Amino acid sequence: MINFLTGAIAMASCVIALFFLRFWRSSGQRFFLYFALSFLVEGAHRIYSAWDGAVNEDSPYHYLVRLLSYGLILWAILEKNWPQRGAGD
């Protein structure tokens, strides 16, 4: 049952990544690209966890992958709200 739920989360993460990639292609904003990469990393991590059979997620590896994923989201938000150079200078 755990592998089934992990697979469902992985599939949902990859589908969300595809939606953000579509938004990135239509708008060209890196904000959507970072979000797509974040969800793709999370989906790949879930696939690896299900394949490896890692039921115990207490190892530092799992936390580092999630830190990377959440760091991409945080960077996207910070970059989007960063003051633009040359816009009003």
Summary of the structure (lengths in Angstrom):
residues: 89
radius of gyration: 15.8
end to end distance: 57.6
largest distance: 57.6
contacts: 229
relative contact order: 0.15
helix: 80%
strand: 0%
